[in-house]
């Protein structure tokens, strides 16, 4: 039982992390296509910050 419980917890954590990364990836890709990366790599981090800022 203990092994199964541990496995389920790890599966849950992995699933949550995967969903978060997919969501962020989709948002970044969507904006990247529309903006065509005008400001280079620095804009990527500003974009990420803006999404986090608007969510909270």
mmCIF file of the N, C-alpha and C atoms, coordinates in Angstrom:
data_MODEL
# 
_entry.id   MODEL 
# 
loop_
_atom_site.group_PDB 
_atom_site.id 
_atom_site.type_symbol 
_atom_site.label_atom_id 
_atom_site.label_alt_id 
_atom_site.label_comp_id 
_atom_site.label_asym_id 
_atom_site.label_entity_id 
_atom_site.label_seq_id 
_atom_site.pdbx_PDB_ins_code 
_atom_site.Cartn_x 
_atom_site.Cartn_y 
_atom_site.Cartn_z 
_atom_site.occupancy 
_atom_site.B_iso_or_equiv 
_atom_site.pdbx_formal_charge 
_atom_site.auth_seq_id 
_atom_site.auth_comp_id 
_atom_site.auth_asym_id 
_atom_site.auth_atom_id 
_atom_site.pdbx_PDB_model_num 
ATOM 1   N N  . UNK A 1 1  ? 0.827  -1.212 0.000   1.00 0.00 ? 1  UNK A N  1 
ATOM 2   C CA . UNK A 1 1  ? 0.000  0.000  0.000   1.00 0.00 ? 1  UNK A CA 1 
ATOM 3   C C  . UNK A 1 1  ? 0.866  1.270  0.000   1.00 0.00 ? 1  UNK A C  1 
ATOM 4   N N  . UNK A 1 2  ? 1.942  1.265  0.793   1.00 0.00 ? 2  UNK A N  1 
ATOM 5   C CA . UNK A 1 2  ? 2.792  2.453  0.870   1.00 0.00 ? 2  UNK A CA 1 
ATOM 6   C C  . UNK A 1 2  ? 3.430  2.766  -0.483  1.00 0.00 ? 2  UNK A C  1 
ATOM 7   N N  . UNK A 1 3  ? 3.886  1.735  -1.169  1.00 0.00 ? 3  UNK A N  1 
ATOM 8   C CA . UNK A 1 3  ? 4.495  1.949  -2.486  1.00 0.00 ? 3  UNK A CA 1 
ATOM 9   C C  . UNK A 1 3  ? 3.480  2.545  -3.467  1.00 0.00 ? 3  UNK A C  1 
ATOM 10  N N  . UNK A 1 4  ? 2.259  2.037  -3.449  1.00 0.00 ? 4  UNK A N  1 
ATOM 11  C CA . UNK A 1 4  ? 1.215  2.546  -4.341  1.00 0.00 ? 4  UNK A CA 1 
ATOM 12  C C  . UNK A 1 4  ? 0.893  4.008  -4.032  1.00 0.00 ? 4  UNK A C  1 
ATOM 13  N N  . UNK A 1 5  ? 0.794  4.335  -2.742  1.00 0.00 ? 5  UNK A N  1 
ATOM 14  C CA . UNK A 1 5  ? 0.502  5.713  -2.352  1.00 0.00 ? 5  UNK A CA 1 
ATOM 15  C C  . UNK A 1 5  ? 1.600  6.660  -2.841  1.00 0.00 ? 5  UNK A C  1 
ATOM 16  N N  . UNK A 1 6  ? 2.849  6.248  -2.664  1.00 0.00 ? 6  UNK A N  1 
ATOM 17  C CA . UNK A 1 6  ? 3.974  7.072  -3.093  1.00 0.00 ? 6  UNK A CA 1 
ATOM 18  C C  . UNK A 1 6  ? 3.929  7.285  -4.610  1.00 0.00 ? 6  UNK A C  1 
ATOM 19  N N  . UNK A 1 7  ? 3.648  6.227  -5.346  1.00 0.00 ? 7  UNK A N  1 
ATOM 20  C CA . UNK A 1 7  ? 3.576  6.304  -6.798  1.00 0.00 ? 7  UNK A CA 1 
ATOM 21  C C  . UNK A 1 7  ? 2.475  7.267  -7.229  1.00 0.00 ? 7  UNK A C  1 
ATOM 22  N N  . UNK A 1 8  ? 1.332  7.194  -6.577  1.00 0.00 ? 8  UNK A N  1 
ATOM 23  C CA . UNK A 1 8  ? 0.222  8.075  -6.926  1.00 0.00 ? 8  UNK A CA 1 
ATOM 24  C C  . UNK A 1 8  ? 0.566  9.541  -6.678  1.00 0.00 ? 8  UNK A C  1 
ATOM 25  N N  . UNK A 1 9  ? 1.260  9.807  -5.586  1.00 0.00 ? 9  UNK A N  1 
ATOM 26  C CA . UNK A 1 9  ? 1.677  11.181 -5.286  1.00 0.00 ? 9  UNK A CA 1 
ATOM 27  C C  . UNK A 1 9  ? 2.629  11.690 -6.363  1.00 0.00 ? 9  UNK A C  1 
ATOM 28  N N  . UNK A 1 10 ? 3.604  10.861 -6.746  1.00 0.00 ? 10 UNK A N  1 
ATOM 29  C CA . UNK A 1 10 ? 4.548  11.268 -7.793  1.00 0.00 ? 10 UNK A CA 1 
ATOM 30  C C  . UNK A 1 10 ? 3.832  11.479 -9.126  1.00 0.00 ? 10 UNK A C  1 
ATOM 31  N N  . UNK A 1 11 ? 2.869  10.613 -9.447  1.00 0.00 ? 11 UNK A N  1 
ATOM 32  C CA . UNK A 1 11 ? 2.096  10.770 -10.683 1.00 0.00 ? 11 UNK A CA 1 
ATOM 33  C C  . UNK A 1 11 ? 1.329  12.085 -10.672 1.00 0.00 ? 11 UNK A C  1 
ATOM 34  N N  . UNK A 1 12 ? 0.718  12.411 -9.525  1.00 0.00 ? 12 UNK A N  1 
ATOM 35  C CA . UNK A 1 12 ? -0.043 13.648 -9.398  1.00 0.00 ? 12 UNK A CA 1 
ATOM 36  C C  . UNK A 1 12 ? 0.850  14.861 -9.607  1.00 0.00 ? 12 UNK A C  1 
ATOM 37  N N  . UNK A 1 13 ? 2.017  14.865 -8.939  1.00 0.00 ? 13 UNK A N  1 
ATOM 38  C CA . UNK A 1 13 ? 2.961  15.979 -9.057  1.00 0.00 ? 13 UNK A CA 1 
ATOM 39  C C  . UNK A 1 13 ? 3.435  16.117 -10.503 1.00 0.00 ? 13 UNK A C  1 
ATOM 40  N N  . UNK A 1 14 ? 3.786  15.001 -11.124 1.00 0.00 ? 14 UNK A N  1 
ATOM 41  C CA . UNK A 1 14 ? 4.253  15.020 -12.513 1.00 0.00 ? 14 UNK A CA 1 
ATOM 42  C C  . UNK A 1 14 ? 3.176  15.561 -13.448 1.00 0.00 ? 14 UNK A C  1 
ATOM 43  N N  . UNK A 1 15 ? 1.922  15.135 -13.223 1.00 0.00 ? 15 UNK A N  1 
ATOM 44  C CA . UNK A 1 15 ? 0.800  15.584 -14.056 1.00 0.00 ? 15 UNK A CA 1 
ATOM 45  C C  . UNK A 1 15 ? 0.605  17.089 -13.929 1.00 0.00 ? 15 UNK A C  1 
ATOM 46  N N  . UNK A 1 16 ? 0.641  17.599 -12.695 1.00 0.00 ? 16 UNK A N  1 
ATOM 47  C CA . UNK A 1 16 ? 0.471  19.040 -12.468 1.00 0.00 ? 16 UNK A CA 1 
ATOM 48  C C  . UNK A 1 16 ? 1.581  19.828 -13.160 1.00 0.00 ? 16 UNK A C  1 
ATOM 49  N N  . UNK A 1 17 ? 2.827  19.373 -12.993 1.00 0.00 ? 17 UNK A N  1 
ATOM 50  C CA . UNK A 1 17 ? 3.966  20.052 -13.623 1.00 0.00 ? 17 UNK A CA 1 
ATOM 51  C C  . UNK A 1 17 ? 3.822  20.033 -15.143 1.00 0.00 ? 17 UNK A C  1 
ATOM 52  N N  . UNK A 1 18 ? 3.419  18.880 -15.696 1.00 0.00 ? 18 UNK A N  1 
ATOM 53  C CA . UNK A 1 18 ? 3.247  18.753 -17.146 1.00 0.00 ? 18 UNK A CA 1 
ATOM 54  C C  . UNK A 1 18 ? 2.179  19.716 -17.652 1.00 0.00 ? 18 UNK A C  1 
ATOM 55  N N  . UNK A 1 19 ? 1.058  19.825 -16.931 1.00 0.00 ? 19 UNK A N  1 
ATOM 56  C CA . UNK A 1 19 ? -0.031 20.719 -17.340 1.00 0.00 ? 19 UNK A CA 1 
ATOM 57  C C  . UNK A 1 19 ? 0.441  22.170 -17.314 1.00 0.00 ? 19 UNK A C  1 
ATOM 58  N N  . UNK A 1 20 ? 1.175  22.541 -16.255 1.00 0.00 ? 20 UNK A N  1 
ATOM 59  C CA . UNK A 1 20 ? 1.673  23.918 -16.139 1.00 0.00 ? 20 UNK A CA 1 
ATOM 60  C C  . UNK A 1 20 ? 2.609  24.248 -17.298 1.00 0.00 ? 20 UNK A C  1 
ATOM 61  N N  . UNK A 1 21 ? 3.543  23.335 -17.593 1.00 0.00 ? 21 UNK A N  1 
ATOM 62  C CA . UNK A 1 21 ? 4.495  23.577 -18.680 1.00 0.00 ? 21 UNK A CA 1 
ATOM 63  C C  . UNK A 1 21 ? 3.792  23.657 -20.033 1.00 0.00 ? 21 UNK A C  1 
ATOM 64  N N  . UNK A 1 22 ? 2.807  22.790 -20.264 1.00 0.00 ? 22 UNK A N  1 
ATOM 65  C CA . UNK A 1 22 ? 2.061  22.815 -21.521 1.00 0.00 ? 22 UNK A CA 1 
ATOM 66  C C  . UNK A 1 22 ? 1.295  24.122 -21.668 1.00 0.00 ? 22 UNK A C  1 
ATOM 67  N N  . UNK A 1 23 ? 0.675  24.587 -20.579 1.00 0.00 ? 23 UNK A N  1 
ATOM 68  C CA . UNK A 1 23 ? -0.090 25.834 -20.619 1.00 0.00 ? 23 UNK A CA 1 
ATOM 69  C C  . UNK A 1 23 ? 0.823  27.016 -20.912 1.00 0.00 ? 23 UNK A C  1 
ATOM 70  N N  . UNK A 1 24 ? 1.934  27.107 -20.182 1.00 0.00 ? 24 UNK A N  1 
ATOM 71  C CA . UNK A 1 24 ? 2.890  28.193 -20.410 1.00 0.00 ? 24 UNK A CA 1 
ATOM 72  C C  . UNK A 1 24 ? 3.457  28.122 -21.823 1.00 0.00 ? 24 UNK A C  1 
ATOM 73  N N  . UNK A 1 25 ? 3.789  26.912 -22.265 1.00 0.00 ? 25 UNK A N  1 
ATOM 74  C CA . UNK A 1 25 ? 4.321  26.726 -23.610 1.00 0.00 ? 25 UNK A CA 1 
ATOM 75  C C  . UNK A 1 25 ? 3.346  27.182 -24.679 1.00 0.00 ? 25 UNK A C  1 
ATOM 76  N N  . UNK A 1 26 ? 2.069  26.863 -24.490 1.00 0.00 ? 26 UNK A N  1 
ATOM 77  C CA . UNK A 1 26 ? 1.038  27.258 -25.452 1.00 0.00 ? 26 UNK A CA 1 
ATOM 78  C C  . UNK A 1 26 ? 0.903  28.777 -25.493 1.00 0.00 ? 26 UNK A C  1 
ATOM 79  N N  . UNK A 1 27 ? 0.890  29.425 -24.328 1.00 0.00 ? 27 UNK A N  1 
ATOM 80  C CA . UNK A 1 27 ? 0.782  30.886 -24.265 1.00 0.00 ? 27 UNK A CA 1 
ATOM 81  C C  . UNK A 1 27 ? 1.973  31.547 -24.942 1.00 0.00 ? 27 UNK A C  1 
ATOM 82  N N  . UNK A 1 28 ? 3.178  31.057 -24.639 1.00 0.00 ? 28 UNK A N  1 
ATOM 83  C CA . UNK A 1 28 ? 4.395  31.637 -25.210 1.00 0.00 ? 28 UNK A CA 1 
ATOM 84  C C  . UNK A 1 28 ? 4.426  31.434 -26.724 1.00 0.00 ? 28 UNK A C  1 
ATOM 85  N N  . UNK A 1 29 ? 4.085  30.234 -27.174 1.00 0.00 ? 29 UNK A N  1 
ATOM 86  C CA . UNK A 1 29 ? 4.078  29.936 -28.604 1.00 0.00 ? 29 UNK A CA 1 
ATOM 87  C C  . UNK A 1 29 ? 3.064  30.811 -29.333 1.00 0.00 ? 29 UNK A C  1 
ATOM 88  N N  . UNK A 1 30 ? 1.880  30.973 -28.744 1.00 0.00 ? 30 UNK A N  1 
ATOM 89  C CA . UNK A 1 30 ? 0.818  31.794 -29.333 1.00 0.00 ? 30 UNK A CA 1 
ATOM 90  C C  . UNK A 1 30 ? 1.291  33.230 -29.541 1.00 0.00 ? 30 UNK A C  1 
ATOM 91  N N  . UNK A 1 31 ? 1.901  33.818 -28.501 1.00 0.00 ? 31 UNK A N  1 
ATOM 92  C CA . UNK A 1 31 ? 2.399  35.188 -28.601 1.00 0.00 ? 31 UNK A CA 1 
ATOM 93  C C  . UNK A 1 31 ? 3.607  35.272 -29.528 1.00 0.00 ? 31 UNK A C  1 
ATOM 94  N N  . UNK A 1 32 ? 4.457  34.246 -29.501 1.00 0.00 ? 32 UNK A N  1 
ATOM 95  C CA . UNK A 1 32 ? 5.645  34.219 -30.351 1.00 0.00 ? 32 UNK A CA 1 
ATOM 96  C C  . UNK A 1 32 ? 5.254  34.276 -31.825 1.00 0.00 ? 32 UNK A C  1 
ATOM 97  N N  . UNK A 1 33 ? 4.207  33.550 -32.195 1.00 0.00 ? 33 UNK A N  1 
ATOM 98  C CA . UNK A 1 33 ? 3.742  33.534 -33.582 1.00 0.00 ? 33 UNK A CA 1 
ATOM 99  C C  . UNK A 1 33 ? 3.203  34.908 -33.972 1.00 0.00 ? 33 UNK A C  1 
ATOM 100 N N  . UNK A 1 34 ? 2.450  35.557 -33.078 1.00 0.00 ? 34 UNK A N  1 
ATOM 101 C CA . UNK A 1 34 ? 1.820  36.837 -33.408 1.00 0.00 ? 34 UNK A CA 1 
ATOM 102 C C  . UNK A 1 34 ? 2.809  37.999 -33.419 1.00 0.00 ? 34 UNK A C  1 
ATOM 103 N N  . UNK A 1 35 ? 3.845  37.917 -32.576 1.00 0.00 ? 35 UNK A N  1 
ATOM 104 C CA . UNK A 1 35 ? 4.780  39.034 -32.449 1.00 0.00 ? 35 UNK A CA 1 
ATOM 105 C C  . UNK A 1 35 ? 6.040  38.821 -33.295 1.00 0.00 ? 35 UNK A C  1 
ATOM 106 N N  . UNK A 1 36 ? 6.304  37.574 -33.677 1.00 0.00 ? 36 UNK A N  1 
ATOM 107 C CA . UNK A 1 36 ? 7.474  37.216 -34.481 1.00 0.00 ? 36 UNK A CA 1 
ATOM 108 C C  . UNK A 1 36 ? 8.798  37.580 -33.807 1.00 0.00 ? 36 UNK A C  1 
ATOM 109 N N  . UNK A 1 37 ? 8.798  37.553 -32.465 1.00 0.00 ? 37 UNK A N  1 
ATOM 110 C CA . UNK A 1 37 ? 10.045 37.694 -31.697 1.00 0.00 ? 37 UNK A CA 1 
ATOM 111 C C  . UNK A 1 37 ? 10.818 38.961 -32.063 1.00 0.00 ? 37 UNK A C  1 
ATOM 112 N N  . UNK A 1 38 ? 10.136 40.107 -32.052 1.00 0.00 ? 38 UNK A N  1 
ATOM 113 C CA . UNK A 1 38 ? 10.749 41.376 -32.444 1.00 0.00 ? 38 UNK A CA 1 
ATOM 114 C C  . UNK A 1 38 ? 11.917 41.779 -31.548 1.00 0.00 ? 38 UNK A C  1 
ATOM 115 N N  . UNK A 1 39 ? 11.829 41.436 -30.253 1.00 0.00 ? 39 UNK A N  1 
ATOM 116 C CA . UNK A 1 39 ? 12.809 41.939 -29.289 1.00 0.00 ? 39 UNK A CA 1 
ATOM 117 C C  . UNK A 1 39 ? 13.839 40.902 -28.872 1.00 0.00 ? 39 UNK A C  1 
ATOM 118 N N  . UNK A 1 40 ? 13.865 39.773 -29.559 1.00 0.00 ? 40 UNK A N  1 
ATOM 119 C CA . UNK A 1 40 ? 14.867 38.761 -29.246 1.00 0.00 ? 40 UNK A CA 1 
ATOM 120 C C  . UNK A 1 40 ? 14.554 37.978 -27.978 1.00 0.00 ? 40 UNK A C  1 
ATOM 121 N N  . UNK A 1 41 ? 15.606 37.397 -27.389 1.00 0.00 ? 41 UNK A N  1 
ATOM 122 C CA . UNK A 1 41 ? 15.438 36.497 -26.248 1.00 0.00 ? 41 UNK A CA 1 
ATOM 123 C C  . UNK A 1 41 ? 14.953 37.206 -24.988 1.00 0.00 ? 41 UNK A C  1 
ATOM 124 N N  . UNK A 1 42 ? 15.328 38.465 -24.798 1.00 0.00 ? 42 UNK A N  1 
ATOM 125 C CA . UNK A 1 42 ? 14.893 39.193 -23.605 1.00 0.00 ? 42 UNK A CA 1 
ATOM 126 C C  . UNK A 1 42 ? 13.374 39.308 -23.572 1.00 0.00 ? 42 UNK A C  1 
ATOM 127 N N  . UNK A 1 43 ? 12.765 39.440 -24.756 1.00 0.00 ? 43 UNK A N  1 
ATOM 128 C CA . UNK A 1 43 ? 11.310 39.573 -24.816 1.00 0.00 ? 43 UNK A CA 1 
ATOM 129 C C  . UNK A 1 43 ? 10.617 38.327 -24.290 1.00 0.00 ? 43 UNK A C  1 
ATOM 130 N N  . UNK A 1 44 ? 11.239 37.163 -24.491 1.00 0.00 ? 44 UNK A N  1 
ATOM 131 C CA . UNK A 1 44 ? 10.697 35.896 -24.001 1.00 0.00 ? 44 UNK A CA 1 
ATOM 132 C C  . UNK A 1 44 ? 10.464 35.958 -22.495 1.00 0.00 ? 44 UNK A C  1 
ATOM 133 N N  . UNK A 1 45 ? 11.451 36.502 -21.766 1.00 0.00 ? 45 UNK A N  1 
ATOM 134 C CA . UNK A 1 45 ? 11.333 36.582 -20.310 1.00 0.00 ? 45 UNK A CA 1 
ATOM 135 C C  . UNK A 1 45 ? 10.300 37.627 -19.906 1.00 0.00 ? 45 UNK A C  1 
ATOM 136 N N  . UNK A 1 46 ? 10.241 38.741 -20.661 1.00 0.00 ? 46 UNK A N  1 
ATOM 137 C CA . UNK A 1 46 ? 9.241  39.772 -20.376 1.00 0.00 ? 46 UNK A CA 1 
ATOM 138 C C  . UNK A 1 46 ? 7.836  39.229 -20.609 1.00 0.00 ? 46 UNK A C  1 
ATOM 139 N N  . UNK A 1 47 ? 7.695  38.423 -21.660 1.00 0.00 ? 47 UNK A N  1 
ATOM 140 C CA . UNK A 1 47 ? 6.419  37.788 -21.984 1.00 0.00 ? 47 UNK A CA 1 
ATOM 141 C C  . UNK A 1 47 ? 5.979  36.882 -20.842 1.00 0.00 ? 47 UNK A C  1 
ATOM 142 N N  . UNK A 1 48 ? 6.917  36.058 -20.361 1.00 0.00 ? 48 UNK A N  1 
ATOM 143 C CA . UNK A 1 48 ? 6.636  35.149 -19.249 1.00 0.00 ? 48 UNK A CA 1 
ATOM 144 C C  . UNK A 1 48 ? 6.208  35.946 -18.020 1.00 0.00 ? 48 UNK A C  1 
ATOM 145 N N  . UNK A 1 49 ? 6.929  37.028 -17.735 1.00 0.00 ? 49 UNK A N  1 
ATOM 146 C CA . UNK A 1 49 ? 6.596  37.878 -16.592 1.00 0.00 ? 49 UNK A CA 1 
ATOM 147 C C  . UNK A 1 49 ? 5.199  38.476 -16.754 1.00 0.00 ? 49 UNK A C  1 
ATOM 148 N N  . UNK A 1 50 ? 4.883  38.942 -17.958 1.00 0.00 ? 50 UNK A N  1 
ATOM 149 C CA . UNK A 1 50 ? 3.573  39.546 -18.207 1.00 0.00 ? 50 UNK A CA 1 
ATOM 150 C C  . UNK A 1 50 ? 2.444  38.552 -17.981 1.00 0.00 ? 50 UNK A C  1 
ATOM 151 N N  . UNK A 1 51 ? 2.606  37.322 -18.432 1.00 0.00 ? 51 UNK A N  1 
ATOM 152 C CA . UNK A 1 51 ? 1.572  36.300 -18.235 1.00 0.00 ? 51 UNK A CA 1 
ATOM 153 C C  . UNK A 1 51 ? 1.370  36.028 -16.752 1.00 0.00 ? 51 UNK A C  1 
ATOM 154 N N  . UNK A 1 52 ? 2.466  35.893 -16.009 1.00 0.00 ? 52 UNK A N  1 
ATOM 155 C CA . UNK A 1 52 ? 2.364  35.656 -14.560 1.00 0.00 ? 52 UNK A CA 1 
ATOM 156 C C  . UNK A 1 52 ? 1.703  36.854 -13.890 1.00 0.00 ? 52 UNK A C  1 
ATOM 157 N N  . UNK A 1 53 ? 2.081  38.061 -14.322 1.00 0.00 ? 53 UNK A N  1 
ATOM 158 C CA . UNK A 1 53 ? 1.547  39.293 -13.745 1.00 0.00 ? 53 UNK A CA 1 
ATOM 159 C C  . UNK A 1 53 ? 0.041  39.398 -13.983 1.00 0.00 ? 53 UNK A C  1 
ATOM 160 N N  . UNK A 1 54 ? -0.410 39.078 -15.192 1.00 0.00 ? 54 UNK A N  1 
ATOM 161 C CA . UNK A 1 54 ? -1.836 39.184 -15.507 1.00 0.00 ? 54 UNK A CA 1 
ATOM 162 C C  . UNK A 1 54 ? -2.664 38.118 -14.797 1.00 0.00 ? 54 UNK A C  1 
ATOM 163 N N  . UNK A 1 55 ? -2.064 36.924 -14.571 1.00 0.00 ? 55 UNK A N  1 
ATOM 164 C CA . UNK A 1 55 ? -2.792 35.853 -13.888 1.00 0.00 ? 55 UNK A CA 1 
ATOM 165 C C  . UNK A 1 55 ? -3.066 36.253 -12.439 1.00 0.00 ? 55 UNK A C  1 
ATOM 166 N N  . UNK A 1 56 ? -2.076 36.887 -11.781 1.00 0.00 ? 56 UNK A N  1 
ATOM 167 C CA . UNK A 1 56 ? -2.229 37.191 -10.347 1.00 0.00 ? 56 UNK A CA 1 
ATOM 168 C C  . UNK A 1 56 ? -2.598 38.632 -10.077 1.00 0.00 ? 56 UNK A C  1 
# 
